[in-house]
């Protein structure tokens, strides 16, 4: 496990109540959500860099990528 830093966050009470219905490990749940957002941001930055260097993605490339992402979501059980 990597090093951790304790922080305090403020959330709306209704969100906290729903969160506690989902998990008894709020810190772990929030850490996973933050990690997902960081990965998303890194991916967006990388795709933007790629397009700046190589040109915009074609419709065919986008369709292929969407199909692969949809298949990965189904495999992982995380359908949108």
Secondary structure, DSSP 8 states (H G I E B T S, - for coil): ------------HHHHHHHHHH-S-HHHHHHHHHHHHHHHHHHHHHHHHHHHHH----HHHHHHHHHHHHHHHHHHT---
